[in-house]
Amino acid sequence: MRLRTARGKQWLVVILALAGLSAQAQPSCSGELYRQAESALPAANASWPALHRHWRQYAACDDGALAEGYSEAVVRLLLDRPQWPALNRITTQDARSRHWLLGHVDESVSTADLQQLQAQTATCSSALCHAVQQALARTQARSTTP
């Protein structure tokens, strides 16, 4: 690509500079940090605030076995302690957490747990609960697609 004007070159420099800043702003997950995240996850499964704090601290490590652990924790908490008002407060105050939560309603969790969650949320009325229902539908569609 050839830039013909000085203004075009200036924009290119600005875009490249912003891209560099964005890349630097992304935290990375070292092996040690990943191990810490994995070992701390069982204690974080006790409540939504604890799980939310854990995710905020170790968000860069949300991959592999830890991501599956998050999915299991999210679905278990939704089944055992849904606490929709508290969960709604967390996801309203931190919009990224809503996306994270819904992304972890996924096929790495047992089919039985997903079916139980679907039955449990069938009659709920909150917007967040409806979003969980939609996440369940997406998960089901992905797992039935050949």
Long-range contacts (C-beta under 8 A, 24 or more apart in sequence): 26-60, 27-59, 27-60, 28-60, 29-58, 29-60, 29-61, 29-63, 33-58, 33-60, 33-61, 34-61, 34-66, 37-61, 37-66, 38-65, 38-66, 38-69, 41-66, 41-69, 41-70, 41-73, 44-73, 45-73, 45-76, 45-77, 47-77, 47-81, 48-77, 48-81, 48-83, 48-86, 48-87, 48-90, 49-86, 49-90, 51-77, 52-90, 52-94, 52-97, 55-97, 55-100, 56-94, 56-97, 59-100, 62-100, 67-104, 67-108, 68-108, 70-100, 70-104, 71-104, 71-105, 71-106, 71-108, 71-109, 72-108, 72-109, 73-104, 74-101, 74-104, 74-105, 75-104, 75-105, 75-109, 75-113, 75-114, 75-117, 76-113, 78-105, 78-117, 78-120, 78-121, 78-132, 79-113, 79-116, 79-117, 79-120, 82-120, 82-129, 84-124, 84-126, 84-128, 84-129, 87-128, 88-126, 88-127, 88-128, 91-128, 98-128, 98-131, 102-131, 102-132, 102-134, 102-135, 103-135, 105-132, 105-135, 105-136, 105-139, 106-139, 107-139, 107-142, 107-143, 111-143, 114-139, 114-140
